[in-house]
Amino acid sequence: MSKDFEETAQRMQSFAEGSPELRAVFNGRILEDLQQAVHDMSNDIGKAIEEGDDAVEKEPEKLDRVYKVLDVFLKRVFTQRVPDNVNNFMSDFLKTAHNYNKLYCSDKLAEIIICVQRQRRYHESTIATIETMKRLLEVAEMYKDFQPPAFKLSKHYFDSIQEELEDGSTSEEGVE
């Protein structure tokens, strides 16, 4: 079995079973489905690596469970900010689901995987944009009342020219 796959599967299983952050985002029945989906995908992919794709029994309820979890992922990404650790878990889950779908060749599953990936990227870039705008706003607030000495001198010069124009005393002799 691939060392990378083993590490990813182990990381996902331990996070799915013991993470309070994951429990805060997913609770109840969906958490059980998520844990079972991680278990099923890890076992089936491991079996396919060791014995070949034909050795894996393709059970529709396993595929439905993975789809259901991905559907919840999509809803969570739309409705709330996901903590970084949960986001990393989702990334591992999506990669594993993509590889798992190579066994099942489900268009429905492939479609939702792509949809969740795109929405996550959009969400991440939106969060980055918001953070950047907050920083720019803080900098703009600092410069709001800033007037360097050169601006004051220019304002005085402008005011004096304005006075001369209003008085009508701009003659050739006054401008030297």
Secondary structure as GFF3:
##gff-version 3
##sequence-region A 1 176
A	DSSP	alpha_helix	3	18	.	.	.	ID=ss1
A	DSSP	alpha_helix	20	25	.	.	.	ID=ss2
A	DSSP	alpha_helix	29	51	.	.	.	ID=ss3
A	DSSP	three_ten_helix	53	55	.	.	.	ID=ss4
A	DSSP	alpha_helix	60	79	.	.	.	ID=ss5
A	DSSP	alpha_helix	84	104	.	.	.	ID=ss6
A	DSSP	alpha_helix	107	143	.	.	.	ID=ss7
A	DSSP	alpha_helix	149	167	.	.	.	ID=ss8
###
